[in-house]
């Protein structure tokens, strides 16, 4: 059995790690928590499909983004990273100078949908 150790994905899902495993380069066996949180939020099948649709040079950035968003979703299940991004934007003096639209709707970039945030006035 002396081959390479299974990646974190195959280890968590209790399957044999193939030579061409799509997860192996991005979820090493020495960092199982990284895959566990992504799997919990997005599901292994969905992550695998996303990675397969991307070019090889884009995958590392995609995994980094998925890990960031998964961690944010665990901290804040409703708004995820959108909440921290809007907090950073509002605290940045340059952003305030550019007059951020004061609508009650926060756009989700590239998805064409919006998330409405409730206020006390409503």
GUVO-928628 format. One line per field, with one value per atom (N, C-alpha, C): residue in one letter; atom name; x, y, z negated. Coordinates in steps of 0.1 Angstrom, whole numbers. Atoms other than C-alpha are relative to their C-alpha. Layout:
<recs>
residuo <- (A, ...)
atomo <- (CA, ...)
X <- (X, ...)
Y <- (Y, ...)
Z <- (Z, ...)
</recs>
This chain:
<recs>
residuo <- (X, X, X, X, X, X, X, X, X, X, X, X, X, X, X, X, X, X, X, X, X, X, X, X, X, X, X, X, X, X, X, X, X, X, X, X, X, X, X, X, X, X, X, X, X, X, X, X, X, X, X, X, X, X, X, X, X, X, X, X, X, X, X, X, X, X, X, X, X, X, X, X, X, X, X, X, X, X, X, X, X, X, X, X, X, X, X, X, X, X, X, X, X, X, X, X, X, X, X, X, X, X, X, X, X, X, X, X, X, X, X, X, X, X, X, X, X, X, X, X, X, X, X, X, X, X, X, X, X, X, X, X, X, X, X, X, X, X, X, X, X, X, X, X, X, X, X, X, X, X, X, X, X, X, X, X, X, X, X, X, X, X, X, X, X, X, X, X, X, X, X, X, X, X, X, X, X, X, X, X, X, X, X, X, X, X, X, X, X, X, X, X, X, X, X, X, X, X, X, X, X, X, X, X, X, X, X, X, X, X, X, X, X, X, X, X, X, X, X, X, X, X, X, X, X, X, X, X, X, X, X, X, X, X, X, X, X, X, X, X, X, X, X, X, X, X, X, X, X, X, X, X, X, X, X, X, X, X, X, X, X, X, X, X, X, X, X, X, X, X, X, X, X, X, X, X, X, X, X, X, X, X, X, X, X, X, X, X, X, X, X, X, X, X, X, X, X, X, X, X, X, X, X, X, X, X, X, X, X, X, X, X, X, X, X, X, X, X, X, X, X, X, X, X, X, X, X, X, X, X, X, X, X, X, X, X, X, X, X, X, X, X, X, X, X, X, X, X, X, X, X, X, X, X, X, X, X, X, X, X, X, X, X, X, X, X)
atomo <- (N, CA, C, N, CA, C, N, CA, C, N, CA, C, N, CA, C, N, CA, C, N, CA, C, N, CA, C, N, CA, C, N, CA, C, N, CA, C, N, CA, C, N, CA, C, N, CA, C, N, CA, C, N, CA, C, N, CA, C, N, CA, C, N, CA, C, N, CA, C, N, CA, C, N, CA, C, N, CA, C, N, CA, C, N, CA, C, N, CA, C, N, CA, C, N, CA, C, N, CA, C, N, CA, C, N, CA, C, N, CA, C, N, CA, C, N, CA, C, N, CA, C, N, CA, C, N, CA, C, N, CA, C, N, CA, C, N, CA, C, N, CA, C, N, CA, C, N, CA, C, N, CA, C, N, CA, C, N, CA, C, N, CA, C, N, CA, C, N, CA, C, N, CA, C, N, CA, C, N, CA, C, N, CA, C, N, CA, C, N, CA, C, N, CA, C, N, CA, C, N, CA, C, N, CA, C, N, CA, C, N, CA, C, N, CA, C, N, CA, C, N, CA, C, N, CA, C, N, CA, C, N, CA, C, N, CA, C, N, CA, C, N, CA, C, N, CA, C, N, CA, C, N, CA, C, N, CA, C, N, CA, C, N, CA, C, N, CA, C, N, CA, C, N, CA, C, N, CA, C, N, CA, C, N, CA, C, N, CA, C, N, CA, C, N, CA, C, N, CA, C, N, CA, C, N, CA, C, N, CA, C, N, CA, C, N, CA, C, N, CA, C, N, CA, C, N, CA, C, N, CA, C, N, CA, C, N, CA, C, N, CA, C, N, CA, C, N, CA, C, N, CA, C, N, CA, C, N, CA, C, N, CA, C, N, CA, C, N, CA, C, N, CA, C, N, CA, C, N, CA, C, N, CA, C, N, CA, C, N, CA, C, N, CA, C, N, CA, C, N, CA, C, N, CA, C, N, CA, C, N, CA, C, N, CA, C, N, CA, C, N, CA, C, N, CA, C)
X <- (8, 0, 9, -9, 30, -1, 1, 17, -2, 2, 8, -13, 12, -16, -12, 12, -52, -1, 3, -62, -10, 10, -84, -14, 13, -114, -3, 1, -109, 0, -1, -100, -13, 13, -132, -11, 11, -154, 3, -4, -136, 0, -2, -127, 14, -14, -96, 4, -4, -77, 7, -6, -70, 11, -12, -39, -5, 5, -60, -11, 10, -81, 0, 1, -94, 2, -2, -92, 14, -13, -57, 9, -10, -37, -5, 6, -60, -4, 4, -70, 10, -10, -38, -5, 5, -42, 4, -4, -24, -8, 9, -52, -14, 13, -84, -12, 10, -104, -4, 2, -100, -11, 10, -120, -13, 12, -144, -10, 9, -158, -6, 5, -161, -10, 9, -178, -13, 12, -202, -9, 8, -213, -4, 3, -211, -3, 1, -210, 12, -11, -182, -3, 4, -201, 0, 0, -207, 13, -14, -171, 7, -6, -159, -4, 5, -181, 5, -5, -170, 14, -15, -133, 2, -2, -138, -4, 3, -154, 10, -10, -125, 13, -14, -91, 9, -9, -63, 6, -7, -47, -10, 10, -80, -4, 5, -86, 5, -6, -63, -7, 7, -80, -14, 14, -114, -1, 0, -106, 2, -3, -92, -13, 13, -125, -11, 10, -146, 3, -4, -127, -4, 3, -131, -16, 15, -169, -6, 5, -174, 2, -2, -158, -9, 9, -179, -14, 14, -211, -2, 1, -203, -2, 2, -199, -13, 13, -229, -8, 7, -252, -9, 9, -275, 8, -7, -251, 14, -13, -218, 10, -11, -189, -6, 6, -213, -1, 0, -217, 13, -13, -180, 5, -4, -175, -7, 7, -202, 5, -6, -187, 13, -13, -153, -2, 3, -167, -5, 5, -186, 10, -10, -156, 11, -11, -133, -4, 3, -133, -1, 1, -127, -13, 13, -158, -11, 11, -179, 0, -1, -166, -6, 6, -178, -15, 15, -213, -5, 6, -223, -15, 15, -259, -6, 6, -281, -13, 12, -306, 1, 1, -317, 3, -3, -306, 15, -14, -271, 2, -2, -261, 10, -9, -245, 7, -7, -219, 0, -1, -220, -11, 11, -251, -13, 12, -277, -11, 11, -296, 4, -3, -299, -5, 4, -302, -5, 6, -325, 4, -3, -314, -11, 11, -341, 5, -4, -339, -11, 10, -358, -12, 10, -378, -11, 10, -395, -10)
Y <- (-12, 0, 13, -11, 23, 12, -12, 49, 13, -13, 85, -1, 0, 92, 6, -6, 100, 15, -14, 136, 2, -2, 152, -4, 3, 147, -15, 15, 110, -6, 5, 105, 2, -3, 122, -8, 7, 105, -15, 14, 72, -8, 7, 63, 0, 1, 54, 13, -12, 84, -4, 4, 80, 9, -8, 93, 14, -12, 119, 7, -5, 129, 16, -15, 165, 8, -7, 173, 0, 2, 161, 12, -12, 192, 11, -12, 216, -3, 4, 196, -11, 10, 179, -7, 8, 152, 6, -5, 172, 12, -10, 198, -4, 5, 179, 10, -10, 208, 8, -9, 228, -7, 6, 202, -2, 3, 194, 11, -12, 229, 3, -2, 232, -10, 11, 199, 2, -3, 209, 11, -11, 241, -3, 1, 232, -14, 14, 194, -4, 5, 173, 0, 2, 166, 14, -13, 203, 6, -5, 213, -7, 7, 186, 5, -5, 198, 14, -14, 234, -1, 1, 224, -6, 6, 203, 10, -10, 232, 11, -11, 255, -5, 3, 256, -3, 4, 241, 12, -11, 275, 8, -8, 289, -8, 9, 260, 4, -3, 271, 13, -12, 305, -3, 4, 289, -7, 7, 266, 10, -10, 296, 7, -7, 314, -8, 9, 284, -2, 2, 279, 13, -13, 317, 1, -1, 316, -10, 11, 283, 5, -5, 298, 11, -11, 329, -5, 5, 309, -7, 7, 289, 11, -11, 322, 7, -8, 339, -7, 8, 314, 8, -7, 341, 8, -9, 367, -5, 5, 348, 11, -10, 368, 14, -13, 395, 10, -9, 408, 6, -6, 412, 9, -9, 427, 14, -12, 453, 8, -7, 461, 7, -5, 466, 13, -11, 489, 12, -11, 510, 6, -6, 514, 7, -6, 524, 15, -14, 563, 3, -3, 562, -5, 6, 540, 10, -10, 565, 12, -12, 593, -2, 4, 575, -1, 1, 575, -14, 13, 539, 1, -1, 535, -4, 2, 537, -8, 9, 511, -11, 11, 483, -13, 12, 458, -1, 2, 444, -9, 8, 431, -12, 11, 397, 0, -1, 402, -12, 10, 382, -11, 10, 362, 6, -6, 387, 0, 0, 384, 9, -9, 405, -6, 4, 400, 12, -12, 423, -1, 0, 433, 8, -7, 441, 11, -11, 473, 2, -2, 484, 8, -8, 509, -8, 7, 482, -7)
Z <- (0, 0, 0, 2, -1, 9, -8, 24, -7, 7, 17, -9, 9, -11, 7, -6, -2, -3, 3, 1, -11, 11, -26, 5, -5, -4, 0, 0, 2, -14, 14, -34, -7, 6, -46, 5, -6, -21, 0, 1, -28, 13, -13, 8, 4, -5, 26, 8, -7, 39, 13, -13, 76, 4, -5, 94, 5, -6, 112, -8, 9, 82, 1, -2, 88, -12, 13, 51, -5, 6, 43, 1, 1, 54, -9, 7, 35, -14, 13, 4, -5, 5, -10, -12, 12, -36, -13, 13, -62, -5, 4, -63, 3, -3, -65, -3, 4, -81, 12, -12, -48, 9, -9, -28, -8, 8, -57, 0, 1, -59, 14, -13, -21, 3, -3, -19, -8, 8, -47, 6, -5, -30, 15, -14, 7, 5, -4, 9, 9, -7, 24, 15, -14, 57, 7, -6, 63, 2, -1, 56, 11, -11, 79, 13, -13, 107, 3, -2, 102, 5, -3, 103, 14, -13, 134, 12, -10, 153, 2, -1, 146, 7, -5, 163, -12, 11, 143, -8, 7, 136, -8, 7, 122, -13, 11, 97, -14, 13, 69, -6, 5, 67, -3, 3, 69, -14, 12, 40, -12, 10, 20, -3, 2, 26, -7, 6, 17, -15, 14, -16, -7, 6, -24, -2, 1, -16, -9, 9, -35, -14, 14, -66, -4, 3, -63, -2, 1, -58, -13, 13, -90, -11, 10, -109, 1, -3, -93, 11, -10, -76, 10, -8, -62, 11, -9, -46, 4, -3, -46, 1, -2, -32, 4, -4, -20, -12, 12, -55, -3, 3, -61, 11, -11, -27, -1, 2, -33, -12, 12, -67, 3, -4, -52, 9, -9, -25, -8, 8, -50, -9, 8, -72, 7, -8, -44, 4, -3, -41, 15, -14, -4, 6, -5, 2, -4, 5, -19, 9, -8, 2, 14, -12, 33, 0, 2, 19, 4, -2, 17, 1, -1, 29, -14, 13, -2, 1, -1, 10, -10, 10, -12, 7, -7, 14, 3, -3, 17, 12, -11, 51, -1, 0, 55, 14, -13, 83, 8, -10, 114, -1, 1, 103, 4, -5, 113, -10, 10, 80, -11, 11, 49, -13, 13, 12, -7, 8, -8, -14, 14, -42, -8, 7, -67, -9, 9, -87, -10, 10, -118, 5, -5, -98, 7, -8, -78, -8)
</recs>
